[in-house]
Amino acid sequence: MGAAGPKVLLVVGGGIAAYKACELVRLIRKGGGDVTCVITKGGQQFVTPMALAALSENQVYTNLFDLKNEAEMG
């Protein structure tokens, strides 16, 4: 963890706990962290990519198998 804070990759799946992802992103950002979100189709039934993008201030990825996105995610 450097001076810029932690970098977190948050993967949101289709479980009922997915609704807590927005609060988790908010808390990580409040603590100075940088959050990149990946959300599955099932996860999108509970929370929208737009909500995660607004809270994380980063692009939200919805396709795990896109080669371009994979390189960007790290």
Sequence and secondary structure as in RCSB ss.txt:
>XXXX:A:sequence
MGAAGPKVLLVVGGGIAAYKACELVRLIRKGGGDVTCVITKGGQQFVTPMALAALSENQVYTNLFDLKNEAEMG
>XXXX:A:secstr
  TT  EEEEEE SSGGGGGHHHHHHHHHHTT EEEEEE TTGGGTS HHHHHHHHTS EE  TT HHHHHHH 
